[in-house]
């Protein structure tokens, strides 16, 4: 299936190379690189990146994801300090931190998220921090840990509609992911919660809207909708390219259901232009 004309974003390799070299010297990874994000040169050109802690290998086998599925590495407890140092050098005021799923760790990596937030906030409490977390296998202590952090936004992506989970996300659980978002909001009403869905995996519009309703029942504040693009021929194939007009229509429906802020267009990703979610409408 050929890509339509609205999917024509090009990656500037020169811009990417400079930022990549800087990050390598800082011994840090980004999900921008690991997930082959199409927005990478746009963000890197602005000196913005989404940091990925806890290594570059995931313990799960989602069919849409480009992150490595090799043996996960040991926890690097110095990562939070290095992230804070880079935040200072780049003068970042909004920071997004994520990780692969680490089911091999008892708390799923919640402690390292907490420490990274503390390093940044202790340096400058006015800086905003968003964390994009895995489900921690529903571990309540892990959810309490991140909910009691000084994160401003906690994001956890549902990724797709429940009927596609068994095929595309076999080690994930739709109800568990909804419970993660609901629990975090119950634990800390001051934190904004956020989730994202990829379109073009074979879902139907009615199913998408049902996911919207489920997220609102979980009191989720923010929503992102973007076009799924297969990272390679080995990954789950794109079933449909969604027109920009349909993204706009779904955005309007989402707002009508009570989401505080929605980003919906083909190139939207969960951490793309993340700082705009906290800006006044």
Secondary structure, 3 states (H helix, E strand, C coil): CCCCCCCCCCCCHHHHHHHHHHHHHCCCEEHHHHCCCCCHHHHHHCCCCEEEECCCECCCCCCCCCCECCCCCCCCCCHHHHHHHHHHHHCCCEEEEEECCCCCCCCCCHHHHHHHHHHHHHHCCCCEEEEECCCHHHCHHHHHHHHCCCCCEEECCCECCHHHHHHHCCCCCHHHHHHHHHHHHHHCCCCEEEEEEEECCCCCHHHHHHHHHHHHHCCCCEEEEEECCCCCCCCCCCCCCCCHHHHHHHHHHHHHCCCCEEEECCCCCCCCCHHHHHCCC
